[in-house]
Amino acid sequence: MQSEDFATSLCPCGSGLKPAKCCELNVWTAGPPSAAARSADGPAAQGVKAFKQGDYPVAARLAVEALERSPFDPVALKALAGVRELEGRAGAAITLLRRAAHFDTSDYATTVKLVQMAIARGGAEAAEPHARQAVRLSPTNPQAHYLMGMTMTQLGRHALAAHHNRRALELSPRREPLILTNLATNLLETGEIETARELFREADAAQPNDRRTLLAWARLEEIDRKFDDAETLLDRVDQIARNNPQATLRRATVLGRRGRVDEAVKLLDERASAGARQLGPQELLERGRLKDRLGLHDEAWADFSAGKARALELGAGAYDEAAANRLTSNLKTYFTRERLAVLPRAEDRRDGPQPIFILGFPRSGTTLVEQTLSSSDAISAGDELPFVGQIAAISPRLLSSPWEYPGSLSDLLLGDRREGLDDLRNFYLASARRMGVARDDTPFFTDKMPLNETHLGLIALMFPRAPLVHVVRHPLDVMVSAMSNFFTHGFGCGRDLESAAKHLLMTADLVEHYRGVADLNYLELRYEDIVDDQEATVRRLFDFVGVPFDPKALEFEANERYARTASYAQVKEPLYRRSRHRHQNYLRHLAPAQKILAPLIERLGYEVEPLAA
């Protein structure tokens, strides 16, 4: 019983320290370690010696002893972190290394270790500040730029990732195949398919049969509809690593796109029955999508649900409903008609390309609308631009405000801050130009970042005349798509059915609030209208954004650009109707969402009808 009491008195992070000497410490009020703690014959130094000799239990004991005396001793922290990492307690190791890095911000080795460990755990958000610090500390070190590129790749910021991967190549004594592969992946995501293909070829020639290169290259060929080439590359992966799960998933995707859906399902079924490992989240969702196409709707839903549950088991964060509610409440409280009447607006700027904001919940049809608009030579596709969210986050600093967003916008009422919105707008436009989406040869570019409608008030202040195209779709159809895909935005909504429904209702209510208090250049566009009467709806869309109708827009599938969303395959096909009324096949499973979304379904004028016999 005594040992159990001791165990429960230790910090839950797994460091082996007591909470008061670990995660309960306030690093901002603590001083550096004492001179006695840094003694060459002290327990910290002896712990490092034991670690180097491979005596890890002794190293851990001595490091804990040192840290109980001096909790911020970097030598002891790094020694104990090394032991915990070897024991498989990566979370504890990261906690200890962060504490060490806090007191020695110039420690490049510890900074790099933090990046590597965070990325290995899929925590690119946690890796980002350390990746940035690594570049600051060692700007001519190719490793620092490579790690920054890898972090930005995982965060989906591919233009920034490409910059750092290019810099890593410039600084490296040779063109490293792994950096070439990472750069090719970035360029694929920014639509530079031919350049990406050449880089994959170069990487493969320099290091033949590297699994990562072949898998990434196969994905490019699948996206570019060169299915034979994709399968040839996957055959090579099979020769190197039989039954590789990523290769199996990619091959199933290729088979599905070729219309060989039964074969694709069989392949994943065989993978599941092999028993080596259970199907991962992506494999389960892919099999569910394939079964949906075969009309096996109950089996498809079972796979969707299992995929979501598996993702949570593997560490995907749950929906942060409290944070979502808090932000929504703050925005509704702040953005009132009275406050908007006194807040300034950014001046209209027409000396370069201007944004068209495509708003809408994920899987509502925003990619289809962007592909349609960017068929015109007057509009370039920006895809999912993160700038609005970034501006909201850094607005306190940009406006020198003591308040968090949205309260930070009240500083615009001060005489020396009244032009602050011009600065925010310029930040957005400069970021778009750096990313290469604001081009001199087109007067407009699109921004279809999911859930940008959350910040509709901020957008209206920065770009009062910008077209706001809000794509709406039957809420229950959106829910089916939400269950069959993973979302990357919205506080982790979409981890399960109920969280997706709650967040859809929350954002829809917020849009209604904005429309009631702000003067918006707003168009609601229904996905179903595009399907039912494409030409009339598309003409109305072009008329709204102020661009002459281009007949090419009716053949959006011929648009050469790669849409880097879950819809990339659909927008390479002619307009199809099978995504309409999908919910009718899943009404029994959608009952919890239908209850949540009933007010929104009624408000939008949709109906819920059972599938006709």
Secondary structure as UniProt FT lines:
FT   HELIX           2..8
FT   TURN            12..13
FT   HELIX           19..21
FT   TURN            22..24
FT   TURN            27..29
FT   TURN            35..38
FT   TURN            40..41
FT   HELIX           43..52
FT   TURN            53..54
FT   HELIX           56..69
FT   TURN            71..72
FT   HELIX           74..86
FT   TURN            87..88
FT   HELIX           90..103
FT   TURN            105..106
FT   HELIX           108..120
FT   TURN            121..122
FT   HELIX           124..137
FT   TURN            139..140
FT   HELIX           142..154
FT   TURN            155..156
FT   HELIX           158..171
FT   HELIX           177..189
FT   TURN            190..191
FT   HELIX           193..206
FT   TURN            208..209
FT   HELIX           211..223
FT   TURN            224..225
FT   HELIX           227..240
FT   TURN            242..243
FT   HELIX           245..257
FT   TURN            258..259
FT   HELIX           261..273
FT   HELIX           281..293
FT   TURN            294..295
FT   HELIX           297..313
FT   TURN            314..315
FT   HELIX           321..334
FT   HELIX           337..342
FT   STRAND          354..359
FT   TURN            362..363
FT   HELIX           366..373
FT   TURN            374..375
FT   TURN            377..378
FT   STRAND          379..380
FT   HELIX           387..398
FT   TURN            399..400
FT   TURN            405..406
FT   HELIX           407..413
FT   TURN            415..419
FT   HELIX           420..435
FT   TURN            440..441
FT   STRAND          444..447
FT   TURN            450..451
FT   HELIX           452..455
FT   HELIX           456..462
FT   TURN            464..465
FT   STRAND          468..472
FT   HELIX           475..483
FT   TURN            491..494
FT   HELIX           497..517
FT   STRAND          522..526
FT   HELIX           527..532
FT   HELIX           534..545
FT   HELIX           551..558
FT   TURN            566..569
FT   HELIX           570..572
FT   TURN            578..581
FT   HELIX           582..586
FT   TURN            587..590
FT   HELIX           591..604
//
